[in-house]
Amino acid sequence: MFIPHLRLICLTFVLSSLFATTSFAEIYKWIDKDGQINYSQQAPQGVTATIIKAPPPPAIDPNAAQQKIDQLITQQESDEQMRLEQQNQQKVEAKNELIQQQNCTIAQQQLEQYQNNPGRRLIDADGNATRITEEERQKKIEELQKNVTEYCQ
């Protein structure tokens, strides 16, 4: 993505700043008729002024610059990794929440069916339809109420 190119960009910037010729504006210093020292970027008219040379910029150690660039790249890579992990965790949490909602809906529907249909028939593995007793129905209702409580928090 962008990170592999960042090293090249930073290295180019550092190297170009090392070899670039810097152009500083000339600064003029003169003393006016009142004895005040003045500074300006433009030479004054009719007064002798001296040009002040600006000091060169500080030298940059290429190894130190490369280390700093490497540290920045490492930091960016770890930040990117952390961001991706957070996105993945959010996706997992959203998926789990959706499953929880679906389970809640199913549990509520099953409970409603058992509560509203006292003469419910169940079909066993052989295809035989049998009616459940009221005792079995009440146990099943209790079980389904626990499921609703568990899934619909």
C-alpha positions as CSV (number, residue, x, y, z in Angstrom):
1,M,0.0,0.0,0.0
2,F,1.5,3.4,1.0
3,I,4.0,2.3,3.6
4,P,6.6,0.7,1.2
5,H,6.7,4.0,-0.8
6,L,7.1,6.0,2.4
7,R,10.6,4.8,3.0
8,L,11.6,5.9,-0.5
9,I,9.9,9.2,-0.2
10,C,11.6,10.0,3.2
11,L,15.0,8.8,2.0
12,T,14.7,11.0,-1.1
13,F,13.7,14.0,1.1
14,V,16.6,13.5,3.5
15,L,19.1,13.1,0.7
16,S,17.8,16.1,-1.3
17,S,18.0,18.2,1.9
18,L,21.6,17.2,2.4
19,F,22.7,18.2,-1.1
20,A,20.4,21.1,-1.8
21,T,21.9,24.5,-2.1
22,T,20.1,26.7,0.3
23,S,19.4,30.3,-0.7
24,F,19.1,32.7,2.1
25,A,18.1,36.3,1.7
26,E,20.8,38.8,2.4
27,I,20.5,40.7,5.6
28,Y,21.9,44.2,5.7
29,K,23.1,46.0,8.9
30,W,23.6,49.7,9.1
31,I,23.7,52.5,11.6
32,D,21.4,55.4,11.0
33,K,22.0,59.1,11.8
34,D,20.7,58.7,15.4
35,G,23.2,55.9,16.1
36,Q,20.6,53.1,16.0
37,I,21.5,49.8,14.6
38,N,19.1,48.6,11.9
39,Y,18.6,45.4,10.0
40,S,16.8,44.9,6.7
41,Q,16.5,42.6,3.7
42,Q,16.8,45.5,1.4
43,A,19.9,47.8,1.2
44,P,19.2,51.3,2.5
45,Q,19.5,54.2,0.1
46,G,22.4,56.5,0.7
47,V,23.9,54.6,3.7
48,T,26.7,52.2,3.7
49,A,25.5,48.8,5.0
50,T,27.3,45.6,5.7
51,I,25.9,42.2,4.6
52,I,25.5,39.7,7.3
53,K,26.1,36.1,6.3
54,A,23.7,33.6,7.7
55,P,25.2,30.5,9.2
56,P,24.8,27.3,7.2
57,P,22.1,24.9,8.3
58,P,23.2,22.2,10.8
59,A,24.6,19.0,9.3
60,I,22.4,15.9,9.2
61,D,23.8,12.5,10.1
62,P,22.5,10.1,7.4
63,N,22.5,7.1,9.8
64,A,20.5,9.0,12.4
65,A,18.1,10.1,9.7
66,Q,17.7,6.6,8.4
67,Q,17.1,5.3,12.0
68,K,14.4,7.9,12.5
69,I,12.8,7.0,9.2
70,D,12.9,3.3,10.2
71,Q,11.3,4.1,13.5
72,L,8.5,6.0,11.9
73,I,7.9,3.2,9.4
74,T,7.8,0.7,12.2
75,Q,5.4,2.8,14.2
76,Q,3.1,3.3,11.1
77,E,3.1,-0.5,10.4
78,S,2.2,-1.3,14.0
79,D,-0.6,1.4,13.9
80,E,-1.9,-0.1,10.7
81,Q,-1.8,-3.6,12.2
82,M,-3.7,-2.4,15.3
83,R,-6.3,-0.7,13.1
84,L,-6.9,-3.8,11.1
85,E,-7.2,-5.9,14.3
86,Q,-9.8,-3.5,15.7
87,Q,-11.7,-3.6,12.4
88,N,-11.7,-7.4,12.5
89,Q,-12.8,-7.4,16.1
90,Q,-15.6,-5.1,15.3
91,K,-16.8,-7.3,12.5
92,V,-16.7,-10.4,14.8
93,E,-18.7,-8.5,17.5
94,A,-21.2,-7.3,14.9
95,K,-21.6,-10.9,13.6
96,N,-22.0,-12.2,17.2
97,E,-24.6,-9.6,17.9
98,L,-26.6,-10.5,14.8
99,I,-26.5,-14.2,15.8
100,Q,-27.6,-13.2,19.3
101,Q,-30.6,-11.3,17.8
102,Q,-31.5,-14.2,15.6
103,N,-31.4,-16.6,18.5
104,C,-33.5,-14.3,20.5
105,T,-36.1,-14.1,17.8
106,I,-36.2,-17.9,17.4
107,A,-36.5,-18.4,21.1
108,Q,-39.4,-16.0,21.3
109,Q,-41.2,-17.6,18.4
110,Q,-40.8,-21.1,19.9
111,L,-42.1,-19.9,23.3
112,E,-45.1,-18.2,21.6
113,Q,-45.9,-21.3,19.7
114,Y,-45.9,-23.5,22.9
115,Q,-47.9,-20.9,24.9
116,N,-50.6,-20.4,22.2
117,N,-51.0,-24.0,21.0
118,P,-51.9,-26.3,24.0
119,G,-52.9,-29.1,21.7
120,R,-49.6,-29.1,19.8
121,R,-48.5,-32.3,18.0
122,L,-45.0,-33.3,17.7
123,I,-43.6,-35.5,14.9
124,D,-41.0,-38.0,15.9
125,A,-38.1,-39.4,13.8
126,D,-40.4,-42.1,12.4
127,G,-42.9,-39.6,11.2
128,N,-45.5,-40.4,13.9
129,A,-47.5,-37.4,15.2
130,T,-48.1,-37.5,19.0
131,R,-49.6,-35.0,21.4
132,I,-47.5,-33.9,24.4
133,T,-49.0,-33.9,27.9
134,E,-49.6,-30.6,29.7
135,E,-46.8,-31.4,32.0
136,E,-44.3,-31.8,29.1
137,R,-45.7,-28.6,27.6
138,Q,-45.1,-26.6,30.8
139,K,-41.6,-28.0,31.1
140,K,-40.9,-27.0,27.5
141,I,-42.3,-23.5,28.2
142,E,-40.0,-23.1,31.2
143,E,-37.1,-24.2,29.1
144,L,-38.0,-21.8,26.3
145,Q,-38.4,-19.0,28.8
146,K,-34.9,-19.6,30.0
147,N,-33.7,-19.5,26.4
148,V,-35.5,-16.2,25.9
149,T,-33.9,-14.8,29.0
150,E,-30.4,-16.0,27.9
151,Y,-30.6,-14.8,24.3
152,C,-32.6,-11.6,24.7
153,Q,-30.5,-9.8,27.2
